[in-house]
């Protein structure tokens, strides 16, 4: 499989990676608190770590809800996190014009699931030379993500990953087909499992999305057994106070438990 490399991190050659942090780069203080905890935890568990937060959530359910600090202020926050804890950064981009600016700070550019077919966005991300993590659209069959991968590779950039985050199952619900993890790995790319967005209930609260976080451990364990290269999780010290996606985020204690379980299963699968 074509692994992706970032400084001392290699994704796709056996060692588990965590893409974790708050949904939104709410404040510098919150981001530093989360980065401090996850940097220490992943070091203890011998898991590779990339800090995740979005400077803008352009696809909120309602137009009058918080979107984040924006590109300029958000990148300042992410840059400070990177500098303080010497940790790589992954963040979402929503428009092609954002790619080059975000790439000045981010080590991984993430394509949101709703935008996974947007050719100009994929090409702009690929042209930065950064790792591009494409989230599989809730409306996409796993095998159809090949087109998105090929668009990035058209730029000469082979640093591509795919992330599974569930598929639409009726209204306000998602389901995860674990076969999709295998299918996407056949595209010669590392595959990440998004354990927290996969339990999201899109628009389930009317003006916001709900969640069923009780299922996160079950799905994360199943994905690890199916064979993944990393886990994506939104983690917040106080999910009830999170500015976005608190309904499907893990607090610190639950995050530690889930990561320990995923790591153990991942190691078992590697040995088999």
N, C-alpha and C positions, 0 to 999 in steps of 0.2 A: 504494500500500500504506500502511496505517496504521502509521507509525513510532512508536517509543517514545522518550521523551526523559528524560534524567537529567543535570541540571546542564549541563555542556558536552559531553555525549555524546548522540548521536542514532543509534539503531539502526534500520536499515531504509531509509536514504537513501543507501546506497552505500558508506560507509566501514566497513571491517571492525572488528569488536569481538572481543576475547578475554575469555572468562570462564575464568580460570585460577588454579590454586593447589593446595594439598594436598587430598586427599579429606577429611581430618579436621583440625580445628584442634588439632594435637597439643600444641604448646607455643608460647608467644609467640615464643621465639627462632627456631624453625623457620619460623613464619609470617612474621616480619619478614625473614628471610633470603630467602624465596621472593618476597615482595612487593618487596623491593629489586631483585632480579634482573629480575623481570617488568616493573616500572615503568620501569626503564632500557631494557630491550629493546623494549618496545612504543613507547616514545617514539622510539627510534632508527628503528624500522620504520614509524612513523606509523600505529599501530594503536590503536584505543580499548581501554581496559583496565578490567576489573572484577575485583577480587580475590575468589576463591572458596574457601570452606572451610566445613565442617559442624561445628557444635558438638555434634551428636549423630547417630550413624549407627544409627538404630533398626531397620534391616533387615539386620544382619549375619547371616551364615550360621549361626553358632553363638552360643549364649547366654552363653558364658563368655569372649568376646573383647572387646577394647576398643571402646567406643562413642564416646569423646570426652569432653571436659571438662564437658559438660552446658550447659544453657541459660544459667545465670548466669555461670559462669566463661568459657564459650565466647564470649559476647557481649562480655565484658571484653577478651578477646584480639582479637576482630574490631574492637572500638572503637579499640584501641591501634594496630592496623595502619592503620585508616582515618585516624586522627589523624597518625600518623608520616609516611605517604606520600601523604596527600590523595587517596586512591583510594576509589572506591565499592565496596560489599560486596554479594555475593550469597551467601545461605546457605539450606539446606533447612529447611522446617518440616514436622513430621509430624502435628501435632494442631492443631485450630482454636484452642485456647487459647494456643498459642505465637505466633500471628500478630502480635498487637498488640505484644507484648514484643520479638519479633525485629525488628519494623519500626522500633523506636527506634534501631537501629544499622544494619540492612541496608537497602540501597537497592533491592534486588531480592529478592523472596521466591520461592524455588524449590520447586516441587511435585515430589517424587520420582516416578519412573515408576510404581512399584507403587501410588501413591495418586492417580493422575491422574483417577480417576472420583469421588473422594470429595467429594461436594457441599458439605458443611459446611466442609471444609478450603479448597476453592476460593473459597467465598463469604467466609470469614474473611480470606483473603489479599487478595481484591479490595477488601474494605471498608477496608483500610489505606490505599488510594490509591497504594501502591507498585507498581512494575513486578512483574508475576507471570510467572515463567518456568515453564511446564509441560512436564515431560519426558514424551514419548510412551511409554505403557506398552509393554513388550515383547510384550504380548498384544493390542495395539490396531492396527487398520488405520489408516493415516494419515487417511483421510477421517472416521473416527469421532472424531477429536480436536476436531471442531467443537463437540460438546456441552460439552467442558471449557472451551473458549474462551467459549462463550455463558454459561456459569455465572458466570465472572468478570465478563463484561460486564453481567450482570444487576444488579450492584452499582453500575453507573455508571462503572466503571473500564475504560477502553479500553487501558490500558497492559499488553498481553499479548504474550508470545512463546511459541513452541513449540520444543522441542529434540528432535531425533532421536537415539536412542541404541541403535538396533538392535532387532531382533525375534527372538523365540524361534525357534530352528531345531533342533528335536529337543531332546534333553537336553544341558544344559551347553554350549550353543552359541548364538551370535547371528549374524544376518546383516543386512546393511543393504541395503534396497531404495531406490536413489537416486531412484526416481520419487516416493517419499514426500515428499522435500524440495519438489518442485514442487507436489504435492497440498496440502501444508500451507500453502504460501505463497498459495494461492488463497483462503485464509480471511482474507486481509487482515491478516496478522500477520507480523512478522519471524521468520525461522527460523534456528535455531542448530544446528550439527552437533557432537555429542559424540564427539570422535575417540578418546577413551580408553575410555569405558564400552562403546563399540561393539565393542571387541575383547575384552571381558570374557568369561570362561568361567564363568557363574554356578554356584556350588557345585562347580566343577570340581576343587577340591583337597580335597573331602570336607567339612572344617569351615570352609573359606573358598573364595572365588572365585579362579579362576586368570585367566590372560590370555594374549593373543598379540600383544604390543606390536610385533612386526615388521611387522604390518599397518597400524599407525597412519598412517604417511606415505602409503601407497597410498589408504586410505579418505579421509584428509583432503584429498588432492589431488583425488580424484574428487568429493567434496562441493563443493569450491570451484568445480570446473568445472560442476557441476550448478546452481550458483547458491544461495549462502547469504548470510546477513547477519552471521554470526559463527561463531566456533569455541569450543567448550568443551573444556578439557583439564585433566587432573589432572597437576600438575607438581611434582616433588620433587627436591631436590638429591641425595638418596640413596634411590632407590626401594626398594632391598632392605631399608632400615630403616624404611620408612613403616609407620605403625600400621594403615593400611587401603588396599587397592587398589594396593599397590606393584607387583603383577604386571602391571598395565596402566597404569602411570604413565610419564611422560617425565622423563628427567633434564634438566638445564639445556642441555647441548650438543644433545641431540636435539630439545628443544623449540624452540630457536633455529632449527635447520635446518627443522623442519616449518613454523614460522610464516613463515619467509622464502618457502618454496615456496607455501604457501597464499596469502600476500599477493600474490605475483606472478601466480598463476592468477586470483585474485579481481579484480585490476586488469584483466587481459586480458578477462575476461568482462564487466566493466563497460563496456569500450570497444566491445564487439561489438554 
